């Protein structure tokens, strides 16, 4: 019995990763909801899911926002026009921004796990007004 467990242990450790899903997010200059956007701008993930950020239009990147990063989560920062893949391993709400277009409100949210979030209490007071407005819109749509 012990020998069987030793043989199966590596496969048991890989089991959660086997069920992880890949999501793709496009970085766009414009879509039907406005300019300087991620599409989609909200994702609800399970632990271990991962996201591929696609540089569909030039001059964009994807970077985690330190002020909106769950405890224990690793920060990330893609280069301009760089396609990156990020695995989400900690539960919580992640804010993601395009550094060149942050002031224009090019942000998105990734929710990992089941907890729900309300706009006023999860948004840091230090956010620029356009970013706060965009996050509030995203959270309102996500709640529906």
C-alpha positions as CSV (number, residue, x, y, z in Angstrom):
1,X,0.0,0.0,0.0
2,X,2.8,2.4,0.9
3,X,4.6,1.7,-2.3
4,X,1.4,2.5,-4.3
5,X,1.1,5.8,-2.5
6,X,4.7,6.7,-3.3
7,X,4.1,5.9,-7.0
8,X,0.9,7.9,-7.1
9,X,2.1,10.9,-5.1
10,X,3.5,12.9,-8.0
11,X,0.3,12.5,-10.0
12,X,-1.8,13.6,-7.1
13,X,0.3,16.8,-6.8
14,X,-0.3,17.5,-10.5
15,X,-4.1,16.8,-10.4
16,X,-5.2,20.5,-9.7
17,X,-3.0,21.7,-12.6
18,X,-4.7,19.2,-14.9
19,X,-8.0,20.9,-14.4
20,X,-6.7,24.5,-14.8
21,X,-8.2,26.4,-17.7
22,X,-6.6,28.9,-20.0
23,X,-8.3,32.2,-20.7
24,X,-7.2,34.8,-23.3
25,X,-7.4,38.5,-22.8
26,X,-6.9,40.9,-25.7
27,X,-5.3,44.3,-25.2
28,X,-7.2,46.7,-27.5
29,X,-7.1,50.4,-28.6
30,X,-10.9,50.3,-28.9
31,X,-14.0,48.1,-28.8
32,X,-17.7,48.6,-28.4
33,X,-17.3,49.7,-24.7
34,X,-14.8,52.4,-25.4
35,X,-11.1,53.1,-25.9
36,X,-8.0,51.6,-24.3
37,X,-9.6,48.3,-23.0
38,X,-8.9,44.7,-22.1
39,X,-11.3,42.3,-23.6
40,X,-12.8,40.8,-21.5
41,X,-12.2,43.3,-18.7
42,X,-13.4,40.9,-16.0
43,X,-12.6,37.2,-15.4
44,X,-13.7,34.8,-12.7
45,X,-11.1,32.1,-12.2
46,X,-10.4,29.0,-10.1
47,X,-7.1,28.6,-8.3
48,X,-4.5,27.5,-10.8
49,X,-6.2,28.9,-13.9
50,X,-4.1,31.0,-16.1
51,X,-4.5,33.9,-18.5
52,X,-2.7,34.7,-21.7
53,X,-2.6,38.4,-22.4
54,X,-2.5,39.0,-26.1
55,X,-0.9,42.2,-27.6
56,X,-3.7,42.5,-30.2
57,X,-2.9,46.2,-30.7
58,X,0.5,47.8,-30.2
59,X,1.7,49.9,-27.3
60,X,-0.1,47.9,-24.6
61,X,1.1,45.7,-21.7
62,X,-0.4,43.8,-18.7
63,X,1.0,44.5,-15.2
64,X,-0.4,43.6,-11.8
65,X,-1.3,46.6,-9.6
66,X,0.6,46.3,-6.2
67,X,-2.3,48.1,-4.4
68,X,-4.7,45.5,-5.7
69,X,-2.8,42.2,-5.3
70,X,-4.0,39.5,-2.9
71,X,-1.6,38.6,0.0
72,X,0.9,36.0,-1.2
73,X,0.3,36.6,-4.9
74,X,3.2,37.2,-7.2
75,X,3.4,40.4,-9.1
76,X,3.9,40.4,-12.9
77,X,4.7,43.0,-15.6
78,X,4.8,42.2,-19.3
79,X,6.7,44.4,-21.7
80,X,5.1,46.7,-24.2
81,X,3.6,44.6,-27.1
82,X,4.6,41.4,-25.2
83,X,2.3,38.4,-24.9
84,X,2.5,37.0,-21.4
85,X,0.9,34.1,-19.5
86,X,0.1,34.4,-15.8
87,X,-1.0,31.6,-13.4
88,X,-3.3,32.7,-10.6
89,X,-2.5,30.8,-7.5
90,X,-3.9,32.9,-4.6
91,X,-7.6,33.7,-4.0
92,X,-8.7,37.3,-4.2
93,X,-9.3,40.2,-6.5
94,X,-6.4,41.2,-8.8
95,X,-6.2,44.7,-10.4
96,X,-4.4,44.7,-13.8
97,X,-3.3,47.7,-15.7
98,X,-1.7,48.8,-19.0
99,X,1.1,51.0,-17.8
100,X,1.1,53.4,-20.8
101,X,-2.7,53.9,-20.7
102,X,-3.4,53.6,-17.0
103,X,-4.5,57.2,-16.6
104,X,-7.0,56.6,-19.4
105,X,-8.5,53.8,-17.4
106,X,-7.1,50.8,-19.2
107,X,-7.6,48.3,-16.4
108,X,-9.2,45.0,-15.7
109,X,-10.1,42.8,-12.8
110,X,-9.5,39.1,-12.2
111,X,-11.4,37.4,-9.4
112,X,-9.9,34.1,-8.2
113,X,-12.1,32.0,-6.0
114,X,-15.7,32.4,-4.9
115,X,-15.6,35.5,-2.7
116,X,-17.6,38.5,-4.0
117,X,-16.5,42.1,-3.8
118,X,-18.3,45.4,-3.5
119,X,-16.8,48.4,-5.3
120,X,-16.4,51.0,-2.5
121,X,-14.5,48.8,0.0
122,X,-12.2,47.0,-2.5
123,X,-11.0,50.0,-4.4
124,X,-8.0,51.9,-2.9
125,X,-8.7,55.6,-2.3
126,X,-5.4,56.4,-4.2
127,X,-6.8,55.3,-7.6
128,X,-7.1,58.0,-10.3
129,X,-10.7,58.9,-10.9
130,X,-10.9,57.4,-14.4
131,X,-9.5,54.1,-13.1
132,X,-11.9,54.1,-10.1
133,X,-14.8,54.8,-12.5
134,X,-13.8,51.9,-14.8
135,X,-13.3,49.4,-11.9
136,X,-16.7,50.4,-10.5
137,X,-18.3,49.8,-13.9
138,X,-16.6,46.4,-14.2
139,X,-17.7,45.3,-10.8
140,X,-21.3,46.4,-11.4
141,X,-21.4,44.3,-14.6
142,X,-19.8,41.4,-12.9
143,X,-22.4,41.4,-10.1
144,X,-25.3,41.0,-12.6
